[in-house]
Amino acid sequence: MAAVLQIAEMPPYLRDLLNSEYALLILFGVFVLEGAMLMYFMPSEAIVPVSIGLLGTTIPTITTIIGVAVLGATVGQVGLFVLAKRGGREWLLEKRWFRVSDSSLDRFDGWFERWGPVVVPVSNALLFTRGMLTVPAGFAEMSTRKFVVLSAIGTVIFESALAALSLGVIEVAF
């Protein structure tokens, strides 16, 4: 039922693209935008459940969707991480496309300073904080390789949980 409602709320052009032969490529692009914190047209928590609703519920299909999600989100996060690392705080805050306030960024910087790199996968595995520690990790000049691994771990956990929850909802609804 929830997957059906999420599909109905999705922009028609995106729903049509996810029903096309380019579905996985489009899904990858959407996740790159989501990882880079540039996706403002739909909630990121809806992407995997909607994709499963549209593409299928077989184990190979779900595994592929999760794989594309993890790869795309990690690529997007690495892009934002590198921009934060090279551009710095003030440069990033000046950009119109960066929609995180100075006070929110202070809070996430504090989390990173207090807990260190472990907050990257933890934040990626939780609702509402996904990707928020990407920028502080870049400011702290964490190694890119370490960031990629930690980011991907958190994303695998998050997207797998969404897939499992959506499968439960699909079974109950039908």
C-alpha positions in Angstrom: 0.0 0.0 0.0 2.7 2.5 1.0 4.7 1.7 -2.2 1.6 2.3 -4.3 1.1 5.7 -2.6 4.8 6.6 -3.1 4.5 5.7 -6.8 1.4 7.8 -7.1 3.2 10.8 -5.6 6.3 10.4 -7.8 6.6 12.9 -10.7 5.1 11.3 -13.8 8.2 11.8 -15.9 10.3 10.0 -13.3 7.8 7.1 -13.0 7.9 6.8 -16.9 11.7 6.7 -16.9 11.8 4.1 -14.2 9.5 1.9 -16.3 11.8 2.2 -19.3 14.8 0.2 -20.5 16.9 3.0 -19.0 15.6 2.4 -15.4 18.9 1.4 -13.8 20.8 4.2 -15.4 18.1 6.7 -14.3 18.1 5.2 -10.9 21.9 5.6 -10.7 21.6 9.3 -11.7 18.9 9.9 -9.1 21.1 8.4 -6.4 24.1 10.4 -7.4 21.9 13.5 -6.9 20.6 12.1 -3.6 24.1 11.4 -2.4 25.3 14.9 -3.3 22.3 16.4 -1.4 20.9 17.9 -4.6 17.7 15.9 -4.9 14.8 18.2 -3.9 12.0 16.8 -6.0 11.2 13.7 -4.0 12.1 12.2 -0.6 15.2 10.0 -0.9 13.5 7.4 1.4 11.0 6.7 -1.3 13.4 5.8 -4.1 14.2 2.2 -3.3 10.7 1.2 -2.3 9.3 2.8 -5.5 12.0 1.2 -7.6 11.1 -2.2 -6.1 7.4 -1.5 -6.7 8.1 -0.7 -10.4 10.9 -3.1 -11.3 10.1 -6.2 -9.3 10.5 -8.1 -6.1 12.8 -10.9 -7.1 16.0 -11.3 -5.2 18.2 -10.5 -8.2 16.2 -7.4 -9.0 16.3 -6.1 -5.4 20.0 -6.8 -5.1 20.6 -4.9 -8.3 18.5 -1.9 -7.1 20.4 -1.9 -3.8 23.7 -2.1 -5.6 22.8 0.8 -8.0 21.6 2.8 -5.0 24.8 2.3 -3.0 27.0 3.0 -6.0 25.1 6.1 -7.0 24.7 7.6 -3.5 28.4 6.9 -2.8 29.5 8.6 -6.0 27.3 11.6 -5.1 28.6 11.8 -1.6 32.2 11.5 -2.7 31.6 14.5 -5.1 30.3 16.6 -2.2 33.0 15.3 0.1 35.7 16.4 -2.4 34.1 19.8 -2.9 34.0 20.3 0.9 37.6 19.2 1.2 38.9 21.4 -1.5 36.5 24.4 -1.3 36.2 24.7 2.5 33.3 25.8 4.7 32.8 29.4 3.6 33.0 28.6 -0.1 30.4 25.8 0.3 28.0 28.0 2.4 28.0 30.6 -0.3 26.7 28.2 -2.9 22.9 28.4 -3.5 22.6 24.7 -4.2 24.0 23.9 -0.8 20.9 24.0 1.4 22.4 23.3 4.8 22.4 26.3 7.2 25.5 27.5 9.0 23.9 26.5 12.4 23.1 22.9 11.2 26.6 22.6 9.7 28.0 23.6 13.1 26.0 20.9 14.8 27.2 18.2 12.3 30.8 19.5 12.7 30.4 19.0 16.4 29.2 15.4 15.9 32.2 14.7 13.7 34.6 16.3 16.2 33.1 14.3 19.1 32.7 10.9 17.5 35.1 10.9 14.6 34.8 8.9 11.3 32.3 6.4 12.8 29.5 9.0 12.4 29.8 8.7 8.6 28.3 5.2 8.3 26.0 5.8 11.3 24.5 9.0 9.8 24.2 7.3 6.4 22.2 4.5 8.0 19.6 6.8 9.7 16.6 8.8 8.5 17.0 12.6 8.4 20.8 12.6 8.9 21.7 10.7 5.6 24.8 12.3 4.1 24.9 15.2 6.6 28.4 14.1 7.9 29.8 14.1 4.4 30.7 17.8 4.5 32.3 17.7 8.0 34.3 14.6 6.9 35.6 16.7 4.0 36.4 19.6 6.2 38.4 17.3 8.5 40.3 16.1 5.5 39.5 12.4 6.0 41.2 10.2 3.4 38.9 9.8 0.4 39.4 6.0 0.4 38.3 5.8 4.1 35.3 8.0 3.3 34.2 5.9 0.4 34.2 2.7 2.5 32.4 4.3 5.5 29.9 6.0 3.3 29.1 2.8 1.3 28.7 0.8 4.5 26.1 3.1 5.9 24.3 3.3 2.6 24.1 -0.5 2.3 22.5 -0.7 5.7 20.0 2.1 5.0 19.0 0.9 1.5 18.8 -2.7 2.6 16.5 -1.8 5.5 14.3 0.2 3.1 14.1 -2.7 0.7 13.2 -5.1 3.5 10.5 -2.8 4.9 9.0 -2.2 1.4 8.9 -5.9 0.8 7.0 -6.4 4.0 4.5 -3.6 3.0 4.1 -5.1 -0.5 3.4 -8.6 1.0 0.8 -7.1 3.4 -0.9 -5.0 0.7 -1.2 -7.8 -1.7 
